């Protein structure tokens, strides 16, 4: 990818992260974002159709780290002892905690979180060579675990207690798996 494109997208991503933490995403303007990112409006519109598209793509970019991480999830490990997996997942999610708090409050939350869950389930299933026809039981469990973990993490925000969350998630996953 062209270095200028990478530089622009990085600047926009950083500006979006800063602005979303500072204020309601619905109140962010293209002009404000461009000023923060150090780009002009025409450059912005070369990459994004509007502010919602920019925020959504930034959210997706942020979540790609968790998606990449989920490529390492082995079903047997999750089923036998999910403690290590839950620790790693919490580490990944904590890196974007402030952003997730703001996204949760936005109109984009439902669709963004749904898409995020689907991508993680798909990635874990592909990693483990599972498909719904041959591995229905495992796919349903993975869907339940992923959906439950993400919902359990998102719903109590802004309150967050890592140790309590870990204990609950590990216990629930052990029963589900």
DRENPA-3360 file (N, C-alpha, C; in nm, 2 decimals, always signed):
BEGIN
1 = XXXXXXXX = +0.08/-0.12/+0.00/+0.00/+0.00/+0.00/+0.09/+0.12/+0.00 ~ +0.05/+0.23/-0.07/+0.12/+0.35/-0.08/+0.14/+0.41/+0.06 ~ +0.26/+0.46/+0.08/+0.30/+0.52/+0.21/+0.21/+0.64/+0.25 ~ +0.17/+0.72/+0.15/+0.08/+0.83/+0.17/-0.06/+0.79/+0.22 ~ -0.11/+0.68/+0.16/-0.24/+0.63/+0.20/-0.23/+0.58/+0.35 ~ -0.13/+0.51/+0.38/-0.11/+0.46/+0.52/-0.10/+0.57/+0.61 ~ -0.02/+0.67/+0.58/+0.00/+0.79/+0.66/-0.14/+0.86/+0.69 ~ -0.21/+0.88/+0.58/-0.34/+0.95/+0.59/-0.44/+0.87/+0.68;
9 = XXXXXXXX = -0.45/+0.74/+0.65/-0.54/+0.65/+0.73/-0.50/+0.64/+0.87 ~ -0.37/+0.64/+0.90/-0.33/+0.64/+1.04/-0.36/+0.77/+1.11 ~ -0.34/+0.88/+1.04/-0.38/+1.01/+1.10/-0.53/+1.02/+1.12 ~ -0.61/+0.98/+1.03/-0.75/+0.98/+1.05/-0.79/+0.89/+1.16 ~ -0.74/+0.77/+1.16/-0.77/+0.67/+1.27/-0.74/+0.73/+1.41 ~ -0.62/+0.79/+1.42/-0.58/+0.85/+1.55/-0.68/+0.97/+1.59 ~ -0.71/+1.05/+1.49/-0.80/+1.16/+1.51/-0.94/+1.11/+1.55 ~ -0.99/+1.01/+1.49/-1.12/+0.95/+1.52/-1.12/+0.89/+1.67;
17 = XXXXXXXX = -1.01/+0.82/+1.70/-1.00/+0.76/+1.83/-1.01/+0.88/+1.94 ~ -0.93/+0.98/+1.92/-0.93/+1.09/+2.01/-1.06/+1.16/+2.02 ~ -1.12/+1.19/+1.91/-1.25/+1.26/+1.91/-1.36/+1.18/+1.97 ~ -1.37/+1.05/+1.94/-1.48/+0.96/+1.99/-1.47/+0.95/+2.14 ~ -1.35/+0.95/+2.19/-1.33/+0.95/+2.34/-1.37/+1.08/+2.40 ~ -1.35/+1.19/+2.33/-1.38/+1.33/+2.38/-1.53/+1.37/+2.37 ~ -1.60/+1.32/+2.27/-1.73/+1.36/+2.25/-1.82/+1.26/+2.18 ~ -1.95/+1.29/+2.18/-2.05/+1.21/+2.11/-2.01/+1.19/+1.96;
25 = XXXXXXXX = -2.00/+1.07/+1.91/-1.96/+1.05/+1.77/-2.06/+1.12/+1.67 ~ -2.18/+1.14/+1.71/-2.28/+1.20/+1.62/-2.25/+1.35/+1.61 ~ -2.17/+1.41/+1.70/-2.14/+1.55/+1.69/-2.00/+1.58/+1.63 ~ -1.93/+1.48/+1.58/-1.80/+1.50/+1.51/-1.83/+1.54/+1.37 ~ -1.76/+1.64/+1.33/-1.78/+1.69/+1.19/-1.66/+1.65/+1.11 ~ -1.68/+1.65/+0.98/-1.57/+1.62/+0.89/-1.46/+1.72/+0.90 ~ -1.50/+1.85/+0.91/-1.40/+1.96/+0.92/-1.32/+1.94/+1.05 ~ -1.38/+1.91/+1.16/-1.31/+1.89/+1.28/-1.22/+1.78/+1.27;
33 = XXXXXXXX = -1.26/+1.67/+1.22/-1.18/+1.55/+1.20/-1.06/+1.58/+1.11 ~ -1.08/+1.65/+1.00/-0.97/+1.68/+0.91/-0.87/+1.77/+0.97 ~ -0.92/+1.86/+1.05/-0.82/+1.95/+1.12/-0.74/+1.87/+1.22 ~ -0.80/+1.78/+1.29/-0.73/+1.70/+1.39/-0.63/+1.61/+1.32 ~ -0.67/+1.56/+1.21/-0.58/+1.46/+1.13/-0.48/+1.53/+1.05 ~ -0.49/+1.66/+1.03/-0.40/+1.73/+0.95/-0.41/+1.70/+0.80 ~ -0.54/+1.68/+0.75/-0.56/+1.66/+0.61/-0.67/+1.76/+0.57 ~ -0.69/+1.76/+0.43/-0.80/+1.85/+0.38/-0.92/+1.76/+0.35;
41 = XXXXXXXX = -1.04/+1.83/+0.33/-1.16/+1.76/+0.31/-1.16/+1.67/+0.19 ~ -1.10/+1.72/+0.08/-1.09/+1.64/-0.04/-1.02/+1.51/-0.02 ~ -0.91/+1.51/+0.06/-0.84/+1.39/+0.09/-0.93/+1.30/+0.18 ~ -1.00/+1.35/+0.27/-1.09/+1.27/+0.35/-1.19/+1.20/+0.26 ~ -1.25/+1.27/+0.17/-1.36/+1.21/+0.08/-1.30/+1.11/-0.03 ~ -1.17/+1.11/-0.04/-1.11/+1.01/-0.13/-1.11/+0.88/-0.06 ~ -1.11/+0.88/+0.08/-1.10/+0.76/+0.15/-1.24/+0.71/+0.22 ~ -1.33/+0.81/+0.24/-1.45/+0.78/+0.32/-1.57/+0.85/+0.25;
49 = XXXXXXXX = -1.69/+0.79/+0.26/-1.81/+0.86/+0.21/-1.86/+0.96/+0.30 ~ -1.83/+0.95/+0.43/-1.88/+1.05/+0.52/-1.82/+1.01/+0.66 ~ -1.87/+1.09/+0.76/-1.82/+1.07/+0.90/-1.86/+0.93/+0.95 ~ -1.98/+0.89/+0.93/-2.02/+0.76/+0.98/-1.94/+0.64/+0.92 ~ -1.91/+0.65/+0.79/-1.83/+0.56/+0.72/-1.69/+0.56/+0.78 ~ -1.63/+0.67/+0.81/-1.50/+0.69/+0.87/-1.50/+0.62/+1.01 ~ -1.59/+0.65/+1.09/-1.60/+0.60/+1.22/-1.61/+0.45/+1.22 ~ -1.70/+0.40/+1.13/-1.72/+0.25/+1.11/-1.59/+0.18/+1.07;
57 = XXXXXXXX = -1.53/+0.24/+0.97/-1.40/+0.18/+0.92/-1.29/+0.19/+1.03 ~ -1.29/+0.29/+1.11/-1.20/+0.30/+1.22/-1.23/+0.19/+1.33 ~ -1.36/+0.17/+1.36/-1.40/+0.07/+1.45/-1.35/-0.07/+1.40 ~ -1.38/-0.09/+1.27/-1.34/-0.22/+1.21/-1.19/-0.24/+1.22 ~ -1.11/-0.13/+1.19/-0.97/-0.14/+1.20/-0.92/-0.17/+1.34 ~ -0.98/-0.11/+1.44/-0.95/-0.14/+1.58/-0.98/-0.28/+1.61 ~ -1.10/-0.33/+1.57/-1.14/-0.47/+1.60/-1.06/-0.57/+1.52 ~ -0.99/-0.53/+1.41/-0.91/-0.63/+1.34/-0.80/-0.69/+1.42;
65 = XXXXXXXX = -0.75/-0.62/+1.52/-0.65/-0.68/+1.62/-0.71/-0.79/+1.69 ~ -0.84/-0.78/+1.74/-0.90/-0.89/+1.81/-0.93/-1.00/+1.71 ~ -0.97/-0.97/+1.59/-1.00/-1.07/+1.49/-0.87/-1.15/+1.46 ~ -0.76/-1.08/+1.44/-0.63/-1.15/+1.42/-0.60/-1.24/+1.54 ~ -0.62/-1.19/+1.66/-0.59/-1.26/+1.78/-0.68/-1.39/+1.78 ~ -0.80/-1.38/+1.73/-0.90/-1.49/+1.74/-0.85/-1.61/+1.65 ~ -0.76/-1.58/+1.56/-0.71/-1.69/+1.47/-0.63/-1.79/+1.55 ~ -0.59/-1.75/+1.67/-0.51/-1.84/+1.76/-0.60/-1.92/+1.85;
73 = XXXXXXXX = -0.73/-1.90/+1.85/-0.82/-1.97/+1.94/-0.84/-2.12/+1.89 ~ -0.80/-2.21/+1.98/-0.82/-2.35/+1.95/-0.94/-2.39/+2.03 ~ -1.04/-2.45/+1.96/-1.16/-2.50/+2.03/-1.14/-2.59/+2.15 ~ -1.05/-2.68/+2.13/-1.02/-2.77/+2.25/-0.96/-2.70/+2.37 ~ -0.88/-2.60/+2.34/-0.83/-2.52/+2.46/-0.94/-2.44/+2.53 ~ -1.03/-2.38/+2.45/-1.14/-2.31/+2.51/-1.23/-2.40/+2.58 ~ -1.25/-2.52/+2.53/-1.35/-2.62/+2.59/-1.28/-2.67/+2.72 ~ -1.15/-2.70/+2.72/-1.09/-2.77/+2.84/-1.05/-2.67/+2.95;
81 = XXXXXXXX = -0.99/-2.56/+2.91/-0.95/-2.46/+3.01/-0.94/-2.32/+2.95 ~ -1.05/-2.25/+2.95/-1.06/-2.12/+2.89/-0.98/-2.00/+2.96 ~ -0.92/-2.03/+3.07/-0.86/-1.92/+3.15/-0.76/-1.84/+3.07 ~ -0.67/-1.91/+3.00/-0.57/-1.84/+2.93/-0.63/-1.76/+2.81 ~ -0.72/-1.82/+2.74/-0.79/-1.75/+2.63/-0.86/-1.63/+2.68 ~ -0.93/-1.64/+2.79/-1.01/-1.52/+2.84/-0.91/-1.41/+2.88 ~ -0.80/-1.45/+2.94/-0.70/-1.35/+2.98/-0.65/-1.27/+2.86 ~ -0.62/-1.35/+2.75/-0.57/-1.28/+2.63/-0.68/-1.20/+2.56;
89 = XXXXXXXX = -0.80/-1.25/+2.56/-0.91/-1.17/+2.51/-0.93/-1.04/+2.58 ~ -0.93/-1.05/+2.72/-0.94/-0.93/+2.80/-0.83/-0.83/+2.77 ~ -0.71/-0.88/+2.75/-0.59/-0.79/+2.72/-0.62/-0.71/+2.59 ~ -0.67/-0.79/+2.49/-0.70/-0.72/+2.36/-0.80/-0.62/+2.37 ~ -0.91/-0.65/+2.44/-1.03/-0.56/+2.45/-0.99/-0.44/+2.54 ~ -0.92/-0.46/+2.64/-0.88/-0.35/+2.73/-0.81/-0.24/+2.65 ~ -0.74/-0.28/+2.55/-0.66/-0.18/+2.47/-0.75/-0.08/+2.40 ~ -0.88/-0.11/+2.39/-0.97/-0.02/+2.32/-1.09/+0.01/+2.41;
97 = XXXXXXXX = -1.08/+0.01/+2.54/-1.19/+0.02/+2.63/-1.26/+0.16/+2.62 ~ -1.18/+0.27/+2.61/-1.25/+0.40/+2.60/-1.33/+0.41/+2.47 ~ -1.28/+0.36/+2.36/-1.35/+0.37/+2.24/-1.47/+0.28/+2.24 ~ -1.46/+0.16/+2.30/-1.58/+0.08/+2.31/-1.69/+0.14/+2.40 ~ -1.65/+0.21/+2.50/-1.75/+0.28/+2.58/-1.83/+0.38/+2.50 ~ -1.76/+0.46/+2.42/-1.83/+0.56/+2.33/-1.91/+0.49/+2.22 ~ -1.86/+0.39/+2.16/-1.93/+0.31/+2.06/-2.06/+0.26/+2.11 ~ -2.06/+0.21/+2.23/-2.17/+0.15/+2.30/-2.29/+0.25/+2.31;
105 = XXXXXXXX = -2.25/+0.38/+2.33/-2.35/+0.48/+2.34/-2.40/+0.54/+2.21 ~ -2.34/+0.50/+2.10/-2.37/+0.55/+1.97/-2.48/+0.47/+1.90 ~ -2.54/+0.53/+1.79/-2.64/+0.46/+1.71/-2.58/+0.35/+1.63 ~ -2.44/+0.35/+1.62/-2.38/+0.24/+1.54/-2.36/+0.12/+1.62 ~ -2.38/+0.12/+1.75/-2.34/+0.01/+1.84/-2.40/-0.13/+1.79 ~ -2.53/-0.13/+1.77/-2.59/-0.26/+1.74/-2.53/-0.33/+1.62 ~ -2.52/-0.26/+1.51/-2.47/-0.32/+1.38/-2.32/-0.35/+1.39 ~ -2.24/-0.26/+1.46/-2.10/-0.27/+1.47/-2.07/-0.39/+1.55;
113 = XXXXXXXX = -2.13/-0.41/+1.67/-2.11/-0.52/+1.76/-2.15/-0.65/+1.69 ~ -2.27/-0.65/+1.63/-2.31/-0.77/+1.56/-2.21/-0.82/+1.45 ~ -2.16/-0.73/+1.37/-2.07/-0.76/+1.27/-1.94/-0.81/+1.33 ~ -1.90/-0.75/+1.44/-1.78/-0.79/+1.51/-1.79/-0.93/+1.56 ~ -1.90/-0.97/+1.62/-1.92/-1.10/+1.67/-1.92/-1.20/+1.56 ~ -1.99/-1.17/+1.45/-1.99/-1.26/+1.33/-1.85/-1.29/+1.28 ~ -1.77/-1.18/+1.27/-1.63/-1.19/+1.22/-1.55/-1.28/+1.31 ~ -1.56/-1.27/+1.44/-1.48/-1.35/+1.53/-1.53/-1.50/+1.52;
121 = XXXXXXXX = -1.66/-1.52/+1.52/-1.71/-1.66/+1.51/-1.65/-1.72/+1.38 ~ -1.66/-1.65/+1.27/-1.62/-1.70/+1.14/-1.47/-1.73/+1.15 ~ -1.39/-1.64/+1.21/-1.25/-1.67/+1.22/-1.21/-1.79/+1.30 ~ -1.28/-1.80/+1.42/-1.25/-1.92/+1.50/-1.29/-2.05/+1.43 ~ -1.40/-2.04/+1.37/-1.45/-2.16/+1.29/-1.35/-2.20/+1.18 ~ -1.31/-2.10/+1.11/-1.21/-2.13/+1.00/-1.08/-2.18/+1.06 ~ -1.03/-2.13/+1.17/-0.91/-2.17/+1.23/-0.92/-2.32/+1.27 ~ -1.04/-2.36/+1.32/-1.06/-2.49/+1.37/-1.11/-2.59/+1.26;
129 = XXXXXXXX = -1.12/-2.54/+1.14/-1.18/-2.61/+1.03/-1.32/-2.66/+1.06 ~ -1.40/-2.58/+1.12/-1.54/-2.61/+1.15/-1.63/-2.54/+1.05 ~ -1.74/-2.61/+1.01/-1.84/-2.55/+0.93/-1.98/-2.60/+0.99 ~ -2.08/-2.52/+0.97/-2.21/-2.55/+1.04/-2.27/-2.68/+1.00 ~ -2.24/-2.73/+0.88/-2.30/-2.86/+0.84/-2.23/-2.98/+0.91 ~ -2.10/-2.98/+0.92/-2.03/-3.09/+0.98/-2.00/-3.07/+1.13 ~ -2.00/-2.95/+1.18/-1.97/-2.93/+1.32/-2.07/-2.84/+1.38 ~ -2.19/-2.87/+1.36/-2.30/-2.78/+1.41/-2.29/-2.75/+1.56;
137 = XXXXXXXX = -2.26/-2.86/+1.64/-2.25/-2.85/+1.79/-2.14/-2.75/+1.83 ~ -2.02/-2.76/+1.76/-1.91/-2.67/+1.80/-1.94/-2.53/+1.75 ~ -1.99/-2.51/+1.63/-2.02/-2.38/+1.58/-2.12/-2.31/+1.67 ~ -2.22/-2.38/+1.72/-2.32/-2.32/+1.81/-2.25/-2.28/+1.94 ~ -2.17/-2.36/+1.99/-2.09/-2.33/+2.12/-2.00/-2.21/+2.10 ~ -1.93/-2.21/+1.99/-1.84/-2.09/+1.96/-1.93/-1.97/+1.95 ~ -2.04/-1.97/+1.88/-2.13/-1.86/+1.87/-2.18/-1.81/+2.01 ~ -2.22/-1.90/+2.09/-2.27/-1.87/+2.22/-2.16/-1.81/+2.31;
145 = XXXXXXXX = -2.04/-1.87/+2.30/-1.93/-1.82/+2.38/-1.89/-1.68/+2.34 ~ -1.87/-1.66/+2.21/-1.82/-1.53/+2.16/-1.93/-1.42/+2.19 ~ -2.06/-1.45/+2.15/-2.16/-1.36/+2.18/-2.18/-1.33/+2.32 ~ -2.17/-1.43/+2.41/-2.19/-1.41/+2.55/-2.07/-1.33/+2.61 ~ -1.95/-1.36/+2.57/-1.83/-1.28/+2.62/-1.84/-1.14/+2.58 ~ -1.87/-1.11/+2.45/-1.87/-0.97/+2.41/-1.99/-0.90/+2.47 ~ -2.11/-0.96/+2.48/-2.22/-0.89/+2.55/-2.19/-0.87/+2.69 ~ -2.13/-0.97/+2.76/-2.09/-0.95/+2.90/-1.99/-0.84/+2.92;
153 = XXXXXXXX = -1.91/-0.82/+2.82/-1.81/-0.72/+2.84/-1.87/-0.58/+2.81 ~ -1.95/-0.57/+2.70/-2.00/-0.44/+2.66/-2.11/-0.39/+2.75 ~ -2.20/-0.47/+2.79/-2.32/-0.43/+2.87/-2.29/-0.35/+3.00 ~ -2.20/-0.40/+3.08/-2.18/-0.33/+3.21/-2.09/-0.21/+3.20 ~ -2.04/-0.17/+3.08/-1.96/-0.05/+3.06/-2.04/+0.07/+3.10 ~ -1.99/+0.17/+3.17/-1.85/+0.19/+3.19/-1.79/+0.12/+3.31 ~ -1.87/+0.05/+3.39/-1.82/-0.02/+3.50/-1.74/-0.14/+3.45 ~ -1.62/-0.17/+3.50/-1.55/-0.28/+3.45/-1.45/-0.33/+3.56;
161 = XXXXXXXX = -1.46/-0.46/+3.59/-1.38/-0.52/+3.69/-1.32/-0.64/+3.62 ~ -1.19/-0.64/+3.59/-1.13/-0.74/+3.51/-1.14/-0.88/+3.58 ~ -1.10/-0.88/+3.71/-1.09/-1.01/+3.78/-1.23/-1.07/+3.79 ~ -1.33/-0.99/+3.82/-1.47/-1.04/+3.83/-1.52/-1.09/+3.70 ~ -1.49/-1.01/+3.59/-1.53/-1.05/+3.46/-1.46/-1.18/+3.42 ~ -1.33/-1.19/+3.44/-1.26/-1.31/+3.41/-1.32/-1.44/+3.48 ~ -1.35/-1.42/+3.61/-1.40/-1.53/+3.68/-1.54/-1.58/+3.63 ~ -1.62/-1.48/+3.59/-1.76/-1.51/+3.54/-1.74/-1.58/+3.40;
169 = XXXXXXXX = -1.66/-1.52/+3.31/-1.65/-1.57/+3.18/-1.59/-1.71/+3.18 ~ -1.49/-1.74/+3.26/-1.43/-1.87/+3.26/-1.53/-1.97/+3.31 ~ -1.60/-1.94/+3.42/-1.70/-2.03/+3.47/-1.81/-2.06/+3.37 ~ -1.86/-1.96/+3.31/-1.97/-1.97/+3.21/-1.92/-2.06/+3.09 ~ -1.80/-2.03/+3.04/-1.75/-2.10/+2.92/-1.73/-2.25/+2.96 ~ -1.68/-2.28/+3.07/-1.66/-2.42/+3.12/-1.79/-2.49/+3.12 ~ -1.89/-2.42/+3.16/-2.03/-2.49/+3.17/-2.08/-2.51/+3.02 ~ -2.06/-2.41/+2.94/-2.11/-2.41/+2.80/-2.04/-2.51/+2.71;
177 = X = -1.91/-2.52/+2.73/-1.83/-2.61/+2.65/-1.84/-2.75/+2.69;
% end
